[in-house]
Amino acid sequence: MPDYLHLRQVCLAAPSLEPAVDAIQEIFGLDVCHRDDAVAKYGLVNALFVFGHAFLEVVAPIDTAASLRSTAAGRFIERSGGQGGYMAIFDCSDPLERRARAESMGVRIAHTLDYPDFFGSQFHPVDCRATMLEFDHSTGAEDLDGFYGPAGEHWREQQRLDLVSAMPAIEVRSPDPADLAAHWGRIMAIEPQARDDGGWALQFDLGMARIMPAPAGTPERLTAIDVAVPDPDKVLAAAARHGCPVEGDGFFLAGATLRPVAG
């Protein structure tokens, strides 16, 4: 099997799920492709949307009346003040090798996910820095149109390439972007590339990460997601109508800026 690393999914955490779901449906014109009942064991509900051949997931505590401290995602929201993406999730050809590599660096395993057609490891966000990283393998996922366990059996039925064709990049900000880029590069076995704007890039077989400068003392965060759409201005106008804060070329939802880009 050829070696590959795909940025396949980004997970955002929201205090309540359905308002975020309604926003994504209205702004992008997409329907939910999957809801995973298995996340209930973590005290969560979720919804996934197909963004080309990648996925945007939103999770929220089941009991919104209870303290957010009852779930890891809720604690993340409280700790971050609702700023930042919760997880960056990669599908890869070699999840056990990548797990061993991370552990050899002292990156702790937060959760192991082991199912008949899916195996993955979630790593502690303190050790990853900026966001939690997850490395998975779904049987057959080397075919981007094939099976991808976290999105269920029927995700292709909700794929609308005419509305959203890709999730080409995530943006992470750090007061020391070179150091964070080197750290992620070691975890992922990728050589970071310097950018002309003072940032660094990590290029994957599907998608990329931009690691950009942030003011001193600023927490490291996954701050933005690029979303390829036919008409970025139309998406921003829909976000404004829905009431999402729009600033510059993006709008804020569930902790992160979604940035529509032409594609």
C-alpha positions in Angstrom: 0.0 0.0 0.0 1.4 3.4 -0.9 2.2 5.6 2.1 -0.2 8.5 2.5 -1.3 11.1 5.1 -4.7 12.8 4.5 -6.1 15.7 6.5 -9.5 14.0 6.4 -11.5 15.7 9.2 -11.5 18.7 11.5 -13.6 18.7 14.7 -15.0 21.8 16.3 -16.6 21.9 19.7 -19.7 23.9 20.4 -21.7 24.4 23.6 -24.8 23.2 21.8 -24.9 21.2 18.6 -28.0 22.1 16.7 -27.4 25.8 16.4 -24.0 25.0 14.8 -25.6 22.4 12.5 -28.3 24.9 11.4 -25.6 27.5 10.6 -23.6 25.1 8.4 -26.7 23.9 6.6 -27.9 27.4 5.9 -24.5 28.9 5.0 -23.2 26.1 2.8 -26.4 24.5 1.6 -25.2 21.0 2.9 -27.0 18.3 4.8 -25.6 16.3 7.7 -23.9 13.1 6.3 -23.6 11.2 9.6 -24.3 11.3 13.3 -22.3 8.8 15.4 -24.2 7.4 18.4 -20.9 6.0 19.7 -19.7 9.4 20.9 -22.4 9.3 23.6 -20.0 7.3 25.7 -17.9 10.5 25.9 -21.0 12.5 26.9 -21.2 14.0 23.4 -23.4 14.4 20.4 -22.0 15.1 16.9 -22.7 15.8 13.3 -20.5 15.5 10.2 -20.6 17.4 6.9 -18.8 16.4 3.7 -16.4 19.2 2.5 -15.3 17.7 -0.8 -13.4 14.6 0.2 -12.8 15.8 3.8 -15.2 16.3 6.7 -16.2 19.0 9.2 -17.4 17.5 12.5 -19.1 19.5 15.3 -19.4 18.0 18.8 -21.2 19.2 21.8 -22.1 18.0 25.3 -25.3 15.9 25.4 -26.6 17.7 28.5 -26.2 21.4 27.8 -27.8 22.3 31.1 -25.0 20.5 33.0 -21.5 21.9 33.5 -19.2 21.8 30.5 -16.7 20.2 32.8 -18.5 16.9 32.4 -16.9 16.2 29.0 -13.4 16.7 27.5 -14.9 18.8 24.7 -16.7 20.9 27.3 -13.6 21.4 29.3 -11.8 22.4 26.1 -14.5 25.1 25.5 -14.2 26.4 29.0 -10.4 26.4 29.0 -10.1 28.0 25.6 -12.9 30.5 26.0 -14.5 29.0 23.0 -11.5 29.9 20.8 -9.8 27.3 18.6 -10.5 24.0 16.8 -10.8 20.9 18.9 -9.1 18.3 16.7 -7.3 17.7 13.5 -7.9 14.2 12.3 -5.7 12.4 9.8 -6.3 9.2 7.8 -3.1 7.4 7.1 -1.6 4.2 5.7 0.4 3.4 8.9 -1.4 4.3 12.1 0.7 1.9 14.3 3.9 3.3 13.0 2.7 6.9 13.5 1.5 6.0 17.0 5.0 4.6 17.9 6.7 7.6 16.5 4.5 10.0 18.6 5.0 7.9 21.7 8.8 7.9 21.2 8.6 11.7 21.4 6.7 11.6 24.7 3.4 12.4 23.1 0.8 10.7 25.2 -2.2 8.7 23.9 -5.5 10.1 25.0 -7.7 7.5 23.4 -7.4 4.4 21.3 -10.1 3.7 18.8 -10.3 0.1 17.7 -13.1 -1.3 15.4 -13.2 -4.0 12.8 -12.6 -1.6 9.8 -11.1 1.3 11.7 -8.1 1.9 14.0 -6.9 5.2 15.4 -5.1 7.0 18.2 -6.0 10.4 19.7 -3.0 12.2 21.3 -3.0 14.5 24.3 -3.5 18.1 23.2 -0.9 19.4 25.7 1.7 17.2 24.0 0.5 17.9 20.5 0.2 21.7 21.1 -2.4 23.9 19.5 -5.0 21.1 19.1 -5.5 17.4 19.6 -4.1 15.3 16.8 -5.6 12.0 15.7 -4.1 9.4 13.3 -6.4 6.7 11.9 -6.8 4.2 9.2 -10.1 3.1 7.7 -10.0 0.0 5.5 -10.2 1.2 1.9 -9.8 4.9 2.8 -6.8 5.2 0.4 -9.6 5.6 -2.2 -11.0 9.0 -1.3 -14.4 8.0 -2.6 -14.4 4.8 -0.6 -15.2 3.8 3.0 -14.3 6.3 5.8 -15.4 4.9 9.1 -16.1 8.1 11.1 -18.4 9.4 8.3 -20.7 6.3 8.2 -21.7 4.1 5.3 -23.6 6.7 3.2 -21.5 9.9 3.3 -21.3 10.1 -0.5 -25.0 10.7 -0.7 -24.5 14.1 0.9 -21.3 15.0 -1.0 -22.1 18.2 -3.0 -19.0 19.1 -5.0 -20.9 21.9 -6.6 -21.3 23.6 -3.2 -18.1 22.6 -1.4 -15.3 21.0 -3.3 -12.5 20.7 -0.7 -11.1 21.6 2.8 -7.7 22.6 1.4 -6.0 23.9 4.6 -6.1 24.5 8.3 -4.4 27.5 9.9 -2.7 27.2 13.3 -1.3 30.2 15.1 1.6 30.3 17.6 4.0 32.8 19.1 6.8 30.6 17.9 5.5 29.1 14.6 8.9 27.7 13.6 9.1 25.6 16.8 5.5 24.4 16.5 6.0 23.6 12.8 9.1 21.6 13.7 7.2 19.8 16.5 4.3 18.8 14.2 6.8 17.9 11.4 8.6 15.4 13.8 5.2 13.9 14.8 4.1 13.6 11.2 7.5 12.8 9.5 7.1 15.9 7.3 9.7 18.6 6.6 8.1 22.0 7.3 8.5 24.6 4.5 9.1 28.3 5.3 6.6 30.7 3.8 7.3 34.3 2.7 4.8 35.7 5.2 6.7 34.5 8.3 4.7 31.3 8.6 5.4 27.6 7.9 3.6 25.0 5.8 3.1 21.3 6.3 1.9 19.7 3.1 0.0 16.5 3.3 -1.2 14.1 0.5 -4.6 15.7 1.1 -4.7 19.1 2.6 -2.1 21.2 4.4 -1.5 23.1 7.6 -0.3 26.7 7.7 1.4 27.6 11.0 1.3 31.4 11.4 2.8 33.9 13.8 0.7 35.0 16.8 1.5 37.7 19.4 3.7 36.8 22.4 1.8 35.2 25.2 -1.0 34.1 22.9 -2.2 30.4 23.3 -1.4 28.2 20.4 -4.6 27.4 18.5 -6.1 25.9 15.4 -7.8 29.2 14.3 -9.1 28.7 10.8 -10.3 26.3 8.2 -10.2 27.0 4.4 -13.3 25.8 2.6 -13.3 25.7 -1.2 -16.6 27.0 -2.7 -17.6 28.4 -6.1 -18.5 31.8 -4.7 -16.8 32.9 -1.5 -18.7 36.2 -1.3 -22.0 34.4 -1.5 -21.0 32.2 1.5 -19.9 35.2 3.5 -23.2 36.9 2.8 -25.1 33.8 4.0 -23.0 33.7 7.1 -23.8 37.4 7.9 -27.5 36.8 7.3 -27.4 33.9 9.7 -25.8 36.1 12.4 -22.3 34.6 12.4 -19.6 37.2 13.1 -17.9 38.0 9.7 -14.4 39.6 9.8 -12.3 40.0 6.6 -12.5 36.9 4.5 -14.0 34.5 7.0 -16.7 34.0 9.6 -16.6 32.6 13.1 -18.4 29.4 14.1 -17.9 26.9 17.0 -14.5 28.2 17.9 -12.9 28.7 14.5 -12.9 31.0 11.5 -14.3 29.3 8.4 -12.7 30.9 5.4 -14.4 30.4 2.0 -11.9 30.3 -0.8 -12.5 30.0 -4.5 -12.4 26.4 -5.7 
